[in-house]
Amino acid sequence: MCSNILKIKKKSIFLRGAVLGILVLLPVAAWLAAVYYEGESPTLDLTMPSLYLGTGQAVTFEVSDRKSGIRSVWAAISKAGKEHVLLDRQIQDPEGKKKHKATFEIAVDPLKLGLADGPAMLRMVVRDNSWRRWWHGNISYLEKEVFIDTRPPEISILSR
């Protein structure tokens, strides 16, 4: 009879410990989910004075993510089924801190890339450090149609 009482007390102590453990771990897990599993996508702000890209023109854009910080930035231009990567960078702060804002300026030279005049597609992808999507983060994607124009204008005289 005494051994039955000890078994019941051991089960009761184990059950109380398990409930207490769950009550302690639940708020910690909720906090981790709220902070690291956030669902806010990073922002990408593209600044272009014109949609026409000539020789030696630069494309400037700013990326930011106020919660989990920026993980990577990728940019490419595609024309006629070929894609030319202009930027592929992992964002790492030397001190190990998260970088929440960055500005990039990419020099685009269509002649060096072998791109002919005409319409092309400028694509950009930004990822943040969120734990979403199995630790791949939230994504912002921007696609902008641009026109490659490398030939200077021609002047012709119509009358005397």
Secondary structure, DSSP 8 states (H G I E B T S, - for coil): -HHHHHHHHHHHHHHHHHHHHHHHHHHHHHHHHHHHS-----EEEEE-S-SEE-TTEEEEEEEE-SSS-EEEEEEEEEETTEEEEEEEEE---TTS----EEEEEEEE-HHHHT--SEEEEEEEEEEES-SHHHHT--EEEEEEEEEE--S---------
